[in-house]
Structure formats: C-alpha cells, structure tokens
Amino acid sequence: MLQHQPSLDLAFRALSDPTRRAMVERLSRGPASVSELAAPLPMSMSAVVQHLKILEASGLVASEKTGRIRTCRVDPRALGAAERWINDRRQTVERSLDRLGAFLDETRDEEEFPK
C-alpha cells in the first residue's frame, strides 16, 4: 500500500538534484555560511540561494542569520526519516531474498537427494 508522506516527498525531491546533494554533503561535515557553500559551485549566488530555499522547505537544512551572515546546517531529523524509509525497503527486499535463497536450497536438496 502506498503511504503518502509529504515531508519525505519533499526530502527526496530536494535530494534529487546533484547540487543540493553536494550542499547537504558539505553541511554534513558542519555548519557553513551561504558564501562558503557557494564558493565551489559554478553558479550565481542567487542560484545557490534558490537551492538553499528548496533544502530549507524540505526540512533537510536550517539556517540562521547573525548580522549579515546566514549560516546553514543539516537537520539530522529529516535525514533520519529518509534513512528509515530506505532501510525499511532494504529490509523488505532482504527478507524476500532470504526466503528465495531458502527455497532454492530446499529445491536443490530435493533434486540431489530425492525421497
């Protein structure tokens, strides 16, 4: 059954872009100013700000302004929700593969040692 989780949808939509993934990767090492995030990126500051708005709207990134400097950081709770969703899918697939492996082992044993 399909479960609609708007916050998770926003997180995956935000992470679908390589620039935003690079920003999250950088921020996972610690907070950074918008200028620090923009430095390695081949785009205008306004484009960087647009990407940050999407990340903030998804809940993956939070920022605060002190004076003229806006500092961004990753919100681990949003990453945790995405991680839990992925891990749940992984566990389901692994259980299915385990059952398939057991079935194939039984089938092979029956073929090698018929009753």
Secondary structure, 3 states (H helix, E strand, C coil): CCCCCHHHHHHHHHHCCHHHHHHHHHHCCCCEEHHHHHCCCCCCHHHHHHHHHHHHHHCCEEEEEECCEEEEEECHHHHHHHHHHHHHHHHHHHHHHHHHHHHHHHHHHHHHCCC
